[in-house]
Amino acid sequence: MTSTQNPPHAARYPAGALAFPHRDLIGIGQLERHEILFLLDEAEQWVTLNRQATKRENVLSGLTVINAFFENSTRTLLSFEIAGKRLGADVVNMHAAQSSVKKGETLIDTAITLNAMRADAIVIRHGSSGATQLIADKVDCPVLNAGDGQHEHPTQALLDALALRHALRARGEAGDDFTGMVIVICGDILHSRVARSNLLCLQALGARVRLCAPPALMPAGIEAMSAEVYHDFDAALDGADVAMMLRLQTERMSGQFIPSAREYHHLYGLTKTRLERAAPDALVMHPGPMNRGVEIDSDVADMIDRSIITRQVEMGVAIRMAALDVLTRRARGVEGWGDAA
Ligand code: ASP
């Protein structure tokens, strides 16, 4: 298995063009449908590798990946770290709490510093929308957005699509794109970069997306993104194929957005009874971290035949391996990916 082999579904990508021409992965908004499919297809080899006893393919050997996280993270940071290590890279984690950012350094100076260390890829998580692009504009290597403010979290949307594809294939359904599927994203849409990236990704793959939130937690003008907007969760769930639940992002809220967690659960919590409104085999997703008993009940989160929450985590490592591999191909001089930088 090598990452330079032809992708399994090469016929789906435009002939004679690079399957993925971007230097950075900032948002799903920058990607064409075939580029999304390319990353999903590339990730399949890493799903296979990650299920083996020895999980190592040294395609990034000698390269340095810096994970610069200016915001707290558990699964995304770990997932990127594991991804880089399984590809043989030297992975360094920079936590903002211990960095010069706390001493007043500007983001641009931090970017210039990281660049001077000659990183081969930089993974950024930051509390401000647009911070990742700002850094990408200042450095010479690929930049991967691991979540910037309320803007985008592209690898989350890609891993969600991959998890969904696997769940559909396990049921014997095509699973290649999501045309005809109805997917409900319910929760704090206003503050969620996951909702935004998923809306773009799922729509690009053919799904109809229903966004559901209390009025105060629904961004104004979101209809312009062709989303179907609901404030009544029962109505949103009607016949849906997937319920993707989001937590209340209290750390981003200034002021009171909901009366209480109890009231929120009553109206917007996914319970077993409520799930019955969806299609009989509807799948349940959550990007984590979950607040059990608030946006989702434990007996729904743990439903073996319906919840694919742990599969999402599994797919996260594979997607991040694919993104790191693909984005560093040019610098590694991989044939067909342009001259080494
Ligand atoms: N982990 C996701 C994010 O970083 C979702 C969340 O935090 O609720 O946006």
Residues whose N, C-alpha, C, O or C-beta is under 5 A from the ligand:
A	BS01	LIG	G147 V194 R247 P287 G288 P289
